């Protein structure tokens, strides 16, 4: 026996029992210790958000599109007729997938994670018993850093997101015992009291434990310290608060959130590299004849233009132009399409005129006047808007005048 435990346990069975309890305790805490994101709603939700707020928004938006996100043909995770108790072991794997994905958000990690996350989320939703939906209070033990605790204490009424599938218990006594044990081990722990409305989807693992779907949102109500060193925080469900946030983002991006526009939302949140990886993922999993490819190519062109990578921008705009795109100029009657307008398009049907103007502007910026003239003239041929035709004619005349004077 190891010297540190020699004399502490009279029987090997006692030592084994204590080790088993310790393993179960830390296994439980592993499930209950993901990071948290706090979001304080202001008058302008997306006005210079900090890193934590951006993390909050990226996770919530991803949770929304996950059920519809395309996957590689035939790559859906195997669905088995498993007992609901199996969800607990699957939960740990799913949450590890989420943590890994948001630490390294790239096309490869998306490939490895999306189908498994979709499968687990479907299991949770399929296990939700809507006929028994009612308001309920459940509890959760959450290890936090001192910094996170300070943020929670100083941000009353803020939104709180736990970027995992959230596990909770109906038993206050069970969770309080876990929290006291964590505090006795010098850990900073919060006992979350979650007051749920009847419309919050949740699946029952057993009579005691429940799990929420990805992206379930809460609002901080109060935080106080208890005599045994455990912090206690009341939360209430706040899924409806996300609607206001998405409405404001929709105005910024120019379109509804879908799996096709998620990359545009990432760009609006200044996560351009993540958007690039997301577009790459879509191109890898979508069939070569998918109707949304022109939109994705166009958005990639805009993204590379924002990164001042003109060669890549030109390549993707030209790929979009080669696909069957409409020649209707319905999207340009209000303003002239140019490189100054870099809002990613939201439609599966991309306006040919808009792409021609973007190509012309890019070549003009590179001082490749012959190609710029070519695309400006093509745009002029199909344009029916009077103000746009005047704009294009002025561009052509300026280039010709500059060329003649050189």
SEDOTI-170882 format. One line per field, with one value per residue (C-alpha): residue number from 1; residue in one letter; y, z, x. Coordinates in steps of 0.001 Angstrom, whole numbers, plus 500000, padded with zeros to 6 digits. Layout:
# residues N
resi [NUM/...] $
resn [A/...] $
yy [Y/...] $
zz [Z/...] $
xx [X/...] $
***
This chain:
# residues 406
resi [1/2/3/4/5/6/7/8/9/10/11/12/13/14/15/16/17/18/19/20/21/22/23/24/25/26/27/28/29/30/31/32/33/34/35/36/37/38/39/40/41/42/43/44/45/46/47/48/49/50/51/52/53/54/55/56/57/58/59/60/61/62/63/64/65/66/67/68/69/70/71/72/73/74/75/76/77/78/79/80/81/82/83/84/85/86/87/88/89/90/91/92/93/94/95/96/97/98/99/100/101/102/103/104/105/106/107/108/109/110/111/112/113/114/115/116/117/118/119/120/121/122/123/124/125/126/127/128/129/130/131/132/133/134/135/136/137/138/139/140/141/142/143/144/145/146/147/148/149/150/151/152/153/154/155/156/157/158/159/160/161/162/163/164/165/166/167/168/169/170/171/172/173/174/175/176/177/178/179/180/181/182/183/184/185/186/187/188/189/190/191/192/193/194/195/196/197/198/199/200/201/202/203/204/205/206/207/208/209/210/211/212/213/214/215/216/217/218/219/220/221/222/223/224/225/226/227/228/229/230/231/232/233/234/235/236/237/238/239/240/241/242/243/244/245/246/247/248/249/250/251/252/253/254/255/256/257/258/259/260/261/262/263/264/265/266/267/268/269/270/271/272/273/274/275/276/277/278/279/280/281/282/283/284/285/286/287/288/289/290/291/292/293/294/295/296/297/298/299/300/301/302/303/304/305/306/307/308/309/310/311/312/313/314/315/316/317/318/319/320/321/322/323/324/325/326/327/328/329/330/331/332/333/334/335/336/337/338/339/340/341/342/343/344/345/346/347/348/349/350/351/352/353/354/355/356/357/358/359/360/361/362/363/364/365/366/367/368/369/370/371/372/373/374/375/376/377/378/379/380/381/382/383/384/385/386/387/388/389/390/391/392/393/394/395/396/397/398/399/400/401/402/403/404/405/406] $
resn [X/X/X/X/X/X/X/X/X/X/X/X/X/X/X/X/X/X/X/X/X/X/X/X/X/X/X/X/X/X/X/X/X/X/X/X/X/X/X/X/X/X/X/X/X/X/X/X/X/X/X/X/X/X/X/X/X/X/X/X/X/X/X/X/X/X/X/X/X/X/X/X/X/X/X/X/X/X/X/X/X/X/X/X/X/X/X/X/X/X/X/X/X/X/X/X/X/X/X/X/X/X/X/X/X/X/X/X/X/X/X/X/X/X/X/X/X/X/X/X/X/X/X/X/X/X/X/X/X/X/X/X/X/X/X/X/X/X/X/X/X/X/X/X/X/X/X/X/X/X/X/X/X/X/X/X/X/X/X/X/X/X/X/X/X/X/X/X/X/X/X/X/X/X/X/X/X/X/X/X/X/X/X/X/X/X/X/X/X/X/X/X/X/X/X/X/X/X/X/X/X/X/X/X/X/X/X/X/X/X/X/X/X/X/X/X/X/X/X/X/X/X/X/X/X/X/X/X/X/X/X/X/X/X/X/X/X/X/X/X/X/X/X/X/X/X/X/X/X/X/X/X/X/X/X/X/X/X/X/X/X/X/X/X/X/X/X/X/X/X/X/X/X/X/X/X/X/X/X/X/X/X/X/X/X/X/X/X/X/X/X/X/X/X/X/X/X/X/X/X/X/X/X/X/X/X/X/X/X/X/X/X/X/X/X/X/X/X/X/X/X/X/X/X/X/X/X/X/X/X/X/X/X/X/X/X/X/X/X/X/X/X/X/X/X/X/X/X/X/X/X/X/X/X/X/X/X/X/X/X/X/X/X/X/X/X/X/X/X/X/X/X/X/X/X/X/X/X/X/X/X/X/X/X/X/X/X/X/X/X/X/X/X/X/X/X/X/X/X/X/X/X/X/X/X/X] $
yy [500000/503514/505303/508223/505970/503441/503279/505364/502404/499271/497100/497016/497041/500420/501853/500471/501970/505394/505263/504338/507291/509620/508387/508844/512320/513572/511880/513756/517029/516494/516528/519588/521788/523275/526934/529527/532525/535652/538117/541471/542844/546518/548975/547787/544094/543776/547097/546090/542784/541350/537884/536196/537781/536674/533136/533286/534374/531875/528966/530004/530531/527209/525461/526889/525604/522249/520197/521278/521397/519276/516309/514037/511667/508493/510013/510202/508578/505188/505334/502494/501659/502348/502734/506334/505624/505274/509024/509703/507948/509434/512871/512900/512077/514683/517406/516503/516890/520365/521502/520254/521853/525320/525171/524262/525364/524082/521978/518799/519132/519931/516714/514697/516367/517456/514096/512865/516083/515934/512327/513060/516190/514126/511593/514364/515909/512510/511764/515023/514326/517335/515951/516339/519793/522027/524532/522841/523660/521572/521893/521700/521736/523949/524387/527895/530013/532977/535229/533542/533869/537589/538001/536243/538386/541657/540966/540601/539931/538930/535928/532798/530083/526793/525556/521890/519638/520627/517960/518759/516968/517210/516415/519461/517195/515329/518488/520253/517274/517410/521157/520823/518132/520322/523260/521002/520251/524003/524244/527235/525821/527234/525497/526553/526595/526444/527623/526279/527362/524726/525366/524442/521085/518556/514814/512612/510274/508752/509858/512211/513495/515531/516918/520021/520456/522330/526106/526266/529801/531183/534571/535340/536257/536320/535051/534591/532780/530032/529318/526099/527935/527111/529868/529605/531223/531352/531142/531350/530104/532850/531255/534045/536615/535149/536280/539946/539220/537345/540114/542664/540369/539776/543517/543600/540580/541201/537830/535174/532717/529378/526812/528632/532066/531003/531874/535387/535735/534630/537339/539940/538831/539276/535522/535554/532575/530496/531530/530400/526979/526739/527491/524858/522345/523086/522666/519315/517872/519345/517571/519222/520132/521663/524766/526758/526571/529898/531617/529999/530911/534500/534738/533307/535958/538660/537133/537056/540593/541666/539912/541870/538632/539834/536791/534394/536783/536866/533082/532528/535269/533757/530290/531758/533413/530111/528534/529117/532446/534735/537807/539658/542874/542914/543378/546495/548922/550630/550969/550348/547038/547632/546456/549001/546835/543704/542258/538535/537631/535494/533865/530560/532389/534853/537997/537787/541570/541969/539471/541175/544492/542965/541389/544692/546590/544071/544191/547979/548037/545917/548350/545539/547919/545571/542993/545736/547171/543712/543107/546660/546346/542953/544463/547433/545120/543388/546281/547810/550241/553819/555009/551882/552260/555837/554594/551874/554239/556672/553861/552849/556435/557038/553963/554879/558461/557282/554838/557516/559944/557365] $
zz [500000/499192/502250/501941/502546/504838/508122/506808/505560/507635/504760/501069/500468/502224/500038/496908/497938/498510/495183/493431/495029/494032/490443/490223/491751/489325/486410/487329/487710/484315/482782/484841/484193/480701/480189/480374/478187/479593/477340/478578/476219/475416/473068/470226/470679/468200/468879/469578/471361/473418/472896/475358/473755/470306/471635/473046/469722/467621/469802/469947/466184/465502/467811/465719/462388/463615/462917/459237/458611/455585/456189/453914/452041/454093/457047/459476/462789/463360/465074/467470/469474/472809/476247/477461/480196/477438/476890/479930/478475/475038/476633/477691/474171/472607/474959/474248/470534/471158/473223/470571/467751/469302/470234/466670/464344/460986/458154/459401/462912/461472/459439/462566/464810/462989/462280/465850/467382/465146/466150/469872/469549/467730/470571/473095/471075/470378/474110/474974/476348/475256/476774/480258/479707/482751/484769/486906/488980/488555/489874/488546/490070/488124/488778/487811/487851/490209/487151/485974/489456/489475/486050/487262/490409/488508/485601/486986/484335/481809/479556/480348/477877/478718/475404/475866/476251/479814/482461/485564/488441/490069/493426/495339/497976/495432/493806/497153/498337/495196/495649/499315/498429/495719/498149/500739/498079/497715/494391/493413/492757/492001/492675/489799/490483/487037/486898/483623/481751/480204/476665/477366/475652/477958/477943/481021/481477/484501/487314/488625/485758/482696/479752/477663/473943/472583/472906/475814/477166/480706/482407/485685/488463/491687/493219/496906/499103/501527/504898/503605/500926/498019/495773/494779/491601/490398/486642/484540/480998/478413/474967/473676/474348/471474/469012/469580/469131/465884/464592/465030/463457/460564/459864/459954/457682/455429/455678/457931/459738/457909/457376/454101/455728/458933/457360/456681/460348/461329/459075/460681/464056/462737/462717/459109/459467/460974/458087/455595/457258/457325/453592/452919/454911/452883/449604/450806/451792/449174/445820/442786/441345/444509/443886/446642/445217/443385/446629/448502/445754/445807/449587/449468/446913/449248/452178/450358/449151/452780/453568/450659/448894/445460/443539/445589/445440/441648/441470/443481/441757/438389/439605/440660/437270/435433/437192/436048/437676/436948/434755/436535/438175/440915/443714/442315/441911/445224/445099/442752/443216/443829/445979/448554/449065/450643/452283/451436/449362/451040/448098/446385/443102/442639/440563/437534/437230/440786/440226/436985/438813/441613/439129/437275/440492/441573/438243/438263/441754/440418/437481/435042/432878/429975/432205/434145/430887/429766/432881/433104/429495/430149/433132/431059/428398/430813/433163/432909/435818/434600/437494/437348/433596/434148/436869/434619/431665/433910/435048/431449/430355/433304/432430/428725/429532/431902/429279/426550/428790/429762] $
xx [500000/501221/502737/500282/497265/498928/497031/494123/492087/491800/490609/491394/487643/487372/490128/488452/485118/486704/488548/485314/483527/486381/486356/482579/482869/485520/483772/480609/482495/484110/480640/479721/482769/482574/483384/480621/479870/478200/476407/475137/472484/472974/471322/473546/474155/477008/478729/482353/481641/484484/485957/483607/480540/481698/482202/478683/477180/479147/478055/474393/474224/475953/473470/470634/471935/473284/470114/470087/473834/474846/477132/479107/476806/476554/478432/475535/476309/474765/471395/470697/467618/469294/467824/467612/470178/472793/472549/474738/477777/477103/476805/480448/481619/479327/480546/484165/483362/481923/484905/487320/485332/485278/488948/489898/487124/488317/486929/488600/487157/483737/483950/484701/482135/478985/477336/477951/476617/473559/472922/473139/471013/468382/468435/467832/465013/463446/463456/461701/458238/456198/453002/454502/456012/455609/457599/460228/463309/466455/469997/473521/477018/479405/483118/484237/487352/487525/487321/484104/482631/483416/481791/478637/478522/478906/476534/473005/470349/473021/472517/474494/475374/477084/478539/477666/474672/473704/473168/471107/469391/465985/467613/468826/470363/472505/473865/474386/476437/478598/479114/480092/482598/484115/484345/486012/488638/489335/487491/485353/481907/478469/475191/472966/469239/467626/464022/462667/459572/457351/458635/462283/463021/464651/465116/464956/467898/466197/463886/466578/468729/467756/469705/468982/469417/472413/472152/469686/469978/469589/469418/471218/468776/470811/474060/474846/477348/476324/478008/479615/481639/479334/478040/474393/473061/469484/468932/465799/465278/465770/465636/463387/466125/468130/465470/466335/470031/469424/467153/469932/472512/470125/470091/473890/474333/471355/469633/468131/470382/470579/473318/474052/474463/476248/479615/478318/477400/480906/482334/480055/481461/485033/485684/486871/489227/486407/484149/486797/486996/483207/482957/485627/483607/480470/482345/483680/480291/477945/477508/479082/475672/474197/472086/473836/477360/477109/476127/479027/481510/480266/480555/484067/484973/483672/485522/488869/488288/487830/491125/492681/493550/492489/493724/491612/488661/488871/489117/485928/483933/484847/483819/480462/480064/480617/477657/474109/473264/470362/470764/467975/469159/466525/469055/470716/467836/468553/472329/475202/477044/480733/483597/482461/479386/480825/477731/477643/474607/471998/470265/470881/470276/473140/472724/475033/475144/476413/479233/480268/480529/482589/484981/485291/486002/488640/490467/490231/491746/494613/494974/494214/492214/491534/489811/488024/486657/485574/483476/482109/480919/479313/477526/476373/474925/472545/471757/468287/468577/469121/471289/473425/473940/475143/477493/478950/479347/481229/483544/484255/484904/487253/489331/489460/490438/493153/494420/494520/496413/499036] $
***
